[in-house]
């Protein structure tokens, strides 16, 4: 009987030890679940950041492309303006020559 009582006491003590381990494991699982939830939230934030980065890079590429196209357009306008200046100068010279010939014709 004494042996059974001792074994029963050992089982009760073992049960208490197992209950403490279960409490520790439950606490550990709760902490793990919370950490996992935070990790998943960070993964979603990261994915959102990568998507935003992709959009920002695409917008920057478009801005650079637009700026380059505007530079080319400005260069073309400058070239056209320079050609017009040359043409206007030529027409002024022709006009001056025509005036001179006209005056010479009238006076002659």
C-alpha positions in Angstrom: 0.0 0.0 0.0 2.9 2.3 0.9 4.4 1.7 -2.5 1.1 2.6 -4.2 0.8 5.8 -2.2 4.4 6.7 -3.1 3.7 6.0 -6.8 0.5 8.0 -6.6 2.4 10.9 -5.0 5.0 10.6 -7.7 2.2 10.7 -10.4 0.6 13.7 -8.7 4.0 15.5 -8.7 4.6 14.5 -12.3 1.2 15.7 -13.2 1.9 19.1 -11.6 5.2 19.2 -13.5 3.4 18.4 -16.8 0.8 21.0 -16.1 3.6 23.6 -15.6 5.2 22.5 -18.9 1.8 22.7 -20.6 1.4 26.3 -19.3 4.9 27.1 -20.6 4.2 25.5 -24.0 0.9 27.4 -24.3 2.6 30.7 -23.5 5.3 29.8 -26.0 2.7 29.0 -28.7 0.9 32.2 -28.0 4.1 34.2 -28.4 4.9 32.3 -31.5 1.5 33.0 -33.0 1.9 36.7 -32.2 5.3 36.8 -33.8 4.0 34.9 -36.8 1.2 37.5 -37.2 3.7 40.3 -36.9 5.9 38.6 -39.5 3.0 38.2 -41.9 2.0 41.9 -41.4 5.6 42.9 -42.1 5.6 40.7 -45.2 2.5 42.4 -46.5 4.0 45.8 -45.7 7.2 44.8 -47.6 5.2 43.6 -50.6 3.3 46.9 -50.6 6.6 48.8 -50.3 8.0 46.9 -53.3 4.9 47.6 -55.3 5.1 51.3 -54.4 8.8 51.3 -55.3 7.9 49.8 -58.7 5.4 52.5 -59.4 7.8 55.2 -58.3 10.5 53.8 -60.6 8.0 53.6 -63.5 6.9 57.2 -62.8 10.5 58.4 -62.6 11.3 56.6 -65.9 8.3 58.3 -67.6 9.4 61.7 -66.2 12.9 61.2 -67.5 11.5 60.1 -70.9 9.3 63.2 -71.0 12.1 65.5 -70.0 14.3 64.0 -72.8 11.5 64.4 -75.3 11.1 68.0 -74.3 14.9 68.6 -74.6 14.7 67.2 -78.1 11.7 69.4 -78.9 13.5 72.5 -77.6 16.6 71.6 -79.6 14.4 71.3 -82.7 12.8 74.6 -82.0 16.2 76.3 -81.5 17.4 74.9 -84.9 14.2 76.0 -86.6 14.5 79.4 -85.0 18.1 79.7 -86.2 17.0 78.7 -89.7 14.3 81.3 -89.6 16.7 84.0 -88.5 19.0 83.1 -91.4 16.0 83.2 -93.8 14.8 86.6 -92.4 18.3 88.0 -92.8 18.4 86.8 -96.4 15.0 88.3 -97.1 16.1 91.6 -95.5 19.2 91.6 -97.7 17.1 90.9 -100.8 14.6 93.6 -99.8 17.4 96.1 -99.3 18.9 95.1 -102.8 15.4 95.5 -104.3 15.0 98.9 -102.8 18.4 99.9 -104.0 17.6 98.7 -107.5 14.2 100.3 -107.4 15.7 103.7 -106.4 18.4 103.4 -109.0 15.7 102.6 -111.6 13.6 105.6 -110.5 16.5 107.9 -110.4 18.1 106.7 -113.6 
